[in-house]
């Protein structure tokens, strides 16, 4: 079983992957289009978190995380409890393309555009929301900065995320992410 990490699953998957590969999902883009009412905001003051949003011609590069067979049932249950805490995400089976061109089936969590947590927010408003929101897993800024830092460490370019991160730093006085954990490194173990 493979799970596609494109946001916090890159730096906090909740399990130790048996294998990690850099991979791309066609037809979807990484977007701050989900109002977070649990982990990075509240129902009264929602934060914003990343989701995969369908977009023609788009692609999203992240990490394919392989779950060890012996842990698959537990990891799937824990990942579903985390990602499907509300009705914002839909679990989808997708096909990822790895760096060497091989395709692998994976689970991905995509935004439900018909759900109440879906939103389209201009970048400046995104920055203002993220700069102030806080939920049960901490400040929304921490989520943004950890994701931006880990993508940069992995060499995965995301100009929109970098610009948003810089703007939020301006609004907050340049705070730092609190996560000192090293990023998961893509290790393609296929010959």
N, C-alpha and C positions, 0 to 999 in steps of 0.2 A: 504494500500500500504506500502510495506517495501522496503528500500534501503539498500544495503550492503556497509558499510564503512570499508575500509581496509587501507587507507592512510589519506589524509587530511580531508576526510568526517568524520573521527573519532573525530577530534578536531575542525573542522570548517564546520559543515554540511550545514550551511546557513539557518537552520530552527530549531525549538525546537521539538525534537522527542516526540511523545505521549507515546512511550515505547521504551526501549532499551534492547536488549538481546545480549549476547556474542554468536557468531555463527561461524560456519566453512563451507567453500565452498570447496568441493572435486574437484580434477582435475585441480586446478589453484594454482599458487603461486604468492606471492607479489614480484614484481621485479622492479628495476630501469631500465626499458627497453623502456621508452618513452622520447624522446627529447622534452623538454618544450620550445616552441617558443613564448609563451604568458606570463604566470603567473610567471614562475621561470627562464626564460631566454628570449632570443630574436631569431629571425630568423638568425641573424648574429653570435650570440654566444649562442646557445641553452643550457639550463640547463637539468637536468634529474629529472623526477618525477616517482612515482610508478604507475604501472598498474598491472592488473591481466593478467598473461601470462599462457596459457594452458601448463600443464605438467603432463604427466602420473604419477599417484601415489602421486602427490602433494596434499597439502591442504593449505588453507589460513584461519587463524582465525582473525576475526574482530568483528564489531558490526552490528547487524541488527537494523535498525532505522525505527520505524513505524511512518508513517505520518498520522496525524489526518485526518479523512475523509473530513472534511470541508476545509482543506488546501491542499488536494491532487492535485488539478489541478494547483494551484499556485506553489506549491513546485516542482512538476514535470517539469513545464515550466522553473523555475529558475535553477533547477538542470541540465536540458538538456542544457540550455544556458551556464552554467559553464563547464560541463563535455564534451559537444559536440562542443566546441568553434572551434575546427579544426576536421579533419577527423581521428584523432589518436585513439579515443575510439569508441567502438561499444556498444550500449545498448543491454543487454541480460537479459532475464528472466531466473533466476537460482533457484535452490532449496538449501536452507541453512539448516544446522543441528544445532539446538541449544543445549545448555549444557545438557538439560534433555532428549535429543534424539528426540524432536519433530521437524518436518520439516516444513519450511515455504517458500512460494514463495517470491522472491524479485527481484528487479532490480539491476543489477551490470554493471559497466562500465569496459570493458575489452579491451586490446590492439588489434588493427588491425595489425596483423603481415605483411599484404601486404601494409600497409601505409608507407609513407615516414618518419614518426616520430618514427617508431619502430627501436630499435637498440639492439645489444648485445655488451656490453662494459665490459672489465675486471674490477675488483674491484678498482685497483689503478687509472685507468683512470676515473672511476666513481667519486672517491674521488677528483681528480684534477678538474673535471668539476663542481661538486657541490660546491667546495670551492670558486670558482670565479664567477659563474653565478648569474645573477640578472634579474628579470622581473618585470612586472607591480604589482605583489603582494609582491614583496620584494626579498631578497636574497634566493638563493637555499638552503643555509645552514639552514636557519630558517625552511624551509619545512622539511628537514631531521631531525633536532633536535626536532622539535615539534612532529613529528610522532614517533620517537624513544622514547621520554619521555612519551607520552600518552600510547603507547603500553606497556611500562614498568609499568606505573601506573596501568594499567588494568590487569597486570600479563600475558600478551600475549608475549611469547618468540619469538624472531626473531634474531637469532645469526648473520646472514648476515647483517642485518640492524644495529645491535649493533657494529659490527666490522667496518662497513663503517662510522658510526657516530664517533667512536673513531679516525679513520684515518683522517677524515675531521677536527676534533678538533686539531689534531697534525699539520696539514697543515695550519690552520688558527690561531694558537696560543690559542686555547681553548675557542673560543667565546661561548656565551650563546644564547639560543633561546629567542626571545623577547615576546613570547606569555605567559602571566601570567594567562590566563583563565584556570579554573580548567577543567580537562578532563571530558568527558561524562562518566558516570558510568553505566555499564550494570545493569539494574534493571529488573529482570525477574518477571513480575507481574502475570504470570500464576501460579495457585495453584499447 
